[in-house]
Amino acid sequence: MRRWNGWGDEATVVELPAQGEAFLAELIGPGQTLADARLEQVLARVPASRLPAHPLICLDAEERVRHARGQSLADWLAMRSGEFGVFPDGVAYPESAAQIRTLLAWAVQHDVILIPYGGGTSVAGHINPQAGSKPVLTLSLKRMSRLIEIDEDSLIASFGPGASGPQVESQLRAHGYTLGHFPQSWELSTLGGWVASRSSGQQSLRYGRIEQLFAGGTLETFAGTLEIPTFPASAAGPDLREMVLGSEGRFGVISEVKVRISRLAAQEDFYAVFMPSWQQALAAIRTLTQARVPLSMLRLSNASETQTQLALAGHPRQIAWLEKYLALRGARAGKCMLTFGVTGCRAQNAVSLKQAKRLLKGFGGVFSGTLLGNKWAENRFRFPYLRHGLWSAGYAVDTLETATDWSNVDNLLNQVEACLRDGLREEGERVHVFSHLSHVYGEGSSIYTTYLFRPGNSYGEALTRWQRLKHAASRTIAEHRGTISHQHGVGRDHAPYLALEKGELGIAALQALSAHFDPDQRLAPGVLLQDAP
């Protein structure tokens, strides 16, 4: 069963190894544990619903609790403390586009705010109800998860928007296909959510980001139904898909998604290579990307992340042998782990692997084979569960991400890490920070940064510490040529920084679109675009 106050399935537990706990205690101090609230305590705080009865709407208190928060660290602290704040007044479960349209009309009739809800994995405040005089209805699309059809000549599949990552892949694999979109939230996040937030999957180097995979679909709005046909390409004016991609529920509710799919690959392997230094690693991954070697995935951990991964991996004896081997080959302190994947037919993969090996060896790369690479692939969706293990040991963990041009990658990464590392210095607290480049392009790369800190002696103190760190890093990104989000979206948390990126005219254009499709501003107010003062 899914956890009500954290990530994923209750049966999945990822504990912090003893040596990992000792590693963190040495870096930032002994853990500080806080007491967790019980579900019964939270249920007792859920107020009576302000919504009139409707056959599509559930007013059950536990359902409202389970749809009140996302998965940001602020959400985590609210859930663990039991201080949720505002709950939705009800949760609707439409099963068709017609039922979505019915709920939109009903919302106008009863003056209701609507929050579109996919998998509830938002880490930027997309789905949290806000305090106000109007009742709030969360509109869950989980029952619209079916594969509708596959056009096997065009390789286009049509889905309901509520299909989760496993549901998408299992339904396609039964026919010999894959979408190939694997964000870290893949276990819970949904196809409609990927489109609405401009998601990026871990193998985007082969399959493309969601904007390359999104072929068309349907958006239900207060102004009517917007149908977006599928074309391989078109010069007939601006692309209407761009009004749906990244719209984050402000313009309408996605009721159908058409995506470009691929036939299943015959072979897939992942490899780990250790680079002697960050500068050599950075030059290598940039060169490899710009040479367009046909790989499916490239990920580069900086020295701090590499050290942390090895410390938290468990199996200290095997890690010690690996360290000795790498030292003999010239990868010592400061080494960086680069992971890459080859996916396709065996002949193509053999050529790709040969090209990658030759190029990386030219930068001093030390190959460790497929053991660590395939282990990464096996466990890549388990990292969000580690937050539970860290929390039990007394540590808070959060992530943030951006993207920038290659000429600015090193500078921006260092700026972000420095502001986080020093963010709690005035309190005498240390912050452990590490980063990786997870999505690479010819012109630049994403930067994904993780930071760990002690929560303090109360939930209020933990939230204040997170707010200080999050704001400092977001401001640093906005002021140093980074996008405020490469893959997590804007939500409410990043909305204050969006104007710096889009400019006054760009924000005005987005506001005009929102007013056109949702004149009363009932859909996810405050998300993406800040409310007018």
Residue, then its C-alpha position, 0 to 999 in steps of 0.5 A: m500500500r502507498r505511504w500516506n506520509g512519504w514516498g512509495d510503497e510501504a513494503t519497500v524499505v531502504e535503510l542507511p548502512a551503518q558505515g553511511e551513518a558514520f560517514l554523515a556523522e563525521l561530515i555534518g554531525p550526529g543525526q537529530t531525530l524528530a517524532d512522527a505524527r500518526l495517521e489517526q492524529v492527522l485524520a482528527r484534524v481534517p475539517a468538514s468538507r465545504l463541497p456539496a455531494h456529487p457521485l464522482i467526488c469522495l469526501d472521505a477524510e483519509e482520501r483528502v489527507r492522501h491528496a493534500r501534499g506532494q513530495s517536496l521536503a516542505d511537504w515531507l515535513a508537513m506530513r511527518s509532523g502532521e501539520f498539513g495546513v490545508f486539505p482539499d475538500g474532496v477528491a474526484y475520480p473521473e473515468s472519461a473526458a466527458q466526466i472531466r467536462t462535467l466536473l469543470a461545469w460543476a466547479v463553475q456552478h458551485d464556485v469551486i477551485l480545481i487542482p489537477y492531480g496525477g501521481g502526487t509526486s510534485v516536488a515544487g508545490h503543484i498540488n497543495p491546496q491553498a487557504g481561501s473562501k472557496p472550496v477546493l476539489t482535487l481532480s485525480l486522473k488515476r482511473m484514466s490509465r488505459l492504453i487506448e490504441i496503438d497506431e503500429d504504422s506510425l508508432i503512436a500510442s494513445f493513453g489516458p493521462g493517469a497512467s503511471g510509469p509502470q502502467v505505461e511500460s507494461q501495457l506497451r511491452a505487451h505489444g513489443y514497444t516502449l516509451g523509454h521515459f524513465p524519470q526517477s519518480w517513474e514508479l508513481s508519476t503519470l504520463g499526463g503529469w510528465v507532459a504538464s511539467r515537461s518531464s525528462g527521463q533518465q534515458s532521454l539521450r536515446y528517446g528524448r524528453i517528453e516534449q519529443l515524445f508528446a505527439g498530441g492529445t486533448l485538453e479539457t478547458f473552461a473555454g472548451t475542448l482543445e484537440i491537438p492532432t499528431f503530425p510528424a512535423s508542421a509549419a502551420g504556425p506555432d505548435l499548439r502542443e507548447m501550450v500544453l507542455g509545461s502548463e502545469g494544470r493552469f490552462g486545462v485538464i489533460s484527458e488524452v495523451k498521444v506519444r511516440i513509442s519505440r520498438l523494444a531494444a534487443q540489448e541494453d547495458f550500462y557501464a561505469v567509468f571512473m575519471p581521475s578528476w572533475q575537469q577531465a570528466l567534464a571535458a570527456i562528457r562534453t566531448l562524448t555528447q558533442a561527438r554524438v556517439p549513440l548512447s542512451m544515457l550519460r550521467l556524471s557524478n562529481a567527486s563529492e557525489t562519487q565519494t558519497q555513493l561509495a560510502l552509502a553503498g554498503h559492502p565495505r569490503q568490496i568497495a575497499w577492493l574497488e578503491k585499491y584497483l582504481a588507485l592503481r589505475g590512477a583514479r584516486a582522491g577527486k575521482c568522478m564516476l561516469t555512468f553510460g548506457v548503450t541500447g539497441c541492436r547488438a551490432q549498434n551497441a558494439v560500435s557505440l561501446k567501442q567509440a565511448k571507450r576510445l574517447l573516455k580512455g583518452f581522458g584517463g577513464v578507468f573502466s569497471g565493466t557493467l557491474l556498477g552500471n547495471k546495479w545503478a539501473e537496477n536501483r535507479f528508482r529506489f533513491p527516493y526511498l532513501r529519504h526514509g532511511l536518512w530521516s530515521a537516522g536524523y538527517a533531512v535530504d532534498t534535491l534541486e536542479t537546473a540546466t545551463d550552457w557548457s560554458n557555464v556548467d562548472n561555474l553554476l555548479n560551484q556557485v550552487e554548491a557553495c551557497l548550499r554548503d555555507g547556507l547554515r554556517e551562521e547557525g554553526e551547522r554544516v551541509h553536505v552537498f553533491s551533484h551530478l550531470s544527468h541530462v546532456y545536450g550538445e550545447g549544455s547540461s542539466i545539473y542535479t544537486t542533493y544536499l543533506f542537513r540536520p533538521g534541528n530540534s523541531y519541525g519548525e526549525a527544519l522548515t526554516r533551514w530548508q527555506r533558507l537553503k532553497h531560497a539561496a540556491s534558487r536565487t543563485i540559479a536565477e542570477h547565474r544563467g541557469t533555468i529555474s527548472h530543467q525537469h521538476g517544473v515551476g509549481r508554487d515554489h519556483a514561481p517567484y523566480l520565473a519572471l527573471e527567466k521569461g521576462e515581463l513580456g513572456i509572463a504577460a503572454l502566459q497570463a493571457l493564455s491562462a485568462h483565455f482558457d480559465p477566465d475565473q482562475r479556478l485551475a491550480p491558482g498560484v501554480l506556474l504564475q503567481d497570483a496578482p497582488 
